[in-house]
């Protein structure tokens, strides 16, 4: 089956780097991925304090700037929060919402995640909505119930007209930072359930257009097999994104797997 979706790879730097290493990493990623951005969307998500410096370091090579979180409040007395307006002022184009560490470490609930998603989309930003099950939930056979429940809650009230700026990242919590990746069949099964839920929420045509990334200890070797699955459209990379050579190789593997998309229009 011919793929209709352009791959998208995001590098989530989490709470890592200092100013000098963030700039160096951004420069290396921008130069390394320059030959791939015609065929694949690439973004990096540095810590908030380095957004401006990283944005400058990325230059005009085609790698775009993302933020790891956003407030659902437009502005005001919300100490420590970052607004959509602030992000737009720094030329941020993508925002992560619902990352497993925000859910399971910080304690964010579906209602707050939905509010952030809607605020970002209403402001004109693109979002990466992260969903995924814990090991206990997988072992209990609850994977689809958990992921599709998070999907429905996260997109509650999001109109079809805004879905072109939505990417879903399936990130099994049990694989994040553990070095263990989901098997291709496991990941494909979860992605397929997500796409079926999108079809039920909206329609089949829209569901076929939405990109679903895999996140969870992504490596170049592992991504190569995952990218061949029909419903996997890219990756949200954690630790691997902190090494420019590794991240660039992941991008290269995805481009190779999605080679039929070489003439597809760019999708931001």
Secondary structure as GFF3:
##gff-version 3
##sequence-region A 1 268
A	DSSP	beta_strand	8	12	.	.	.	ID=ss1
A	DSSP	alpha_helix	19	33	.	.	.	ID=ss2
A	DSSP	beta_strand	41	45	.	.	.	ID=ss3
A	DSSP	three_ten_helix	48	50	.	.	.	ID=ss4
A	DSSP	alpha_helix	51	58	.	.	.	ID=ss5
A	DSSP	beta_strand	64	67	.	.	.	ID=ss6
A	DSSP	alpha_helix	84	89	.	.	.	ID=ss7
A	DSSP	beta_strand	94	97	.	.	.	ID=ss8
A	DSSP	alpha_helix	100	101	.	.	.	ID=ss9
A	DSSP	pi_helix	102	106	.	.	.	ID=ss10
A	DSSP	alpha_helix	110	122	.	.	.	ID=ss11
A	DSSP	beta_strand	126	131	.	.	.	ID=ss12
A	DSSP	alpha_helix	135	139	.	.	.	ID=ss13
A	DSSP	alpha_helix	143	154	.	.	.	ID=ss14
A	DSSP	three_ten_helix	160	165	.	.	.	ID=ss15
A	DSSP	beta_strand	166	171	.	.	.	ID=ss16
A	DSSP	three_ten_helix	173	175	.	.	.	ID=ss17
A	DSSP	alpha_helix	184	201	.	.	.	ID=ss18
A	DSSP	alpha_helix	204	209	.	.	.	ID=ss19
A	DSSP	beta_strand	211	215	.	.	.	ID=ss20
A	DSSP	alpha_helix	220	226	.	.	.	ID=ss21
A	DSSP	beta_strand	234	237	.	.	.	ID=ss22
A	DSSP	three_ten_helix	239	242	.	.	.	ID=ss23
A	DSSP	alpha_helix	244	257	.	.	.	ID=ss24
A	DSSP	three_ten_helix	259	261	.	.	.	ID=ss25
###
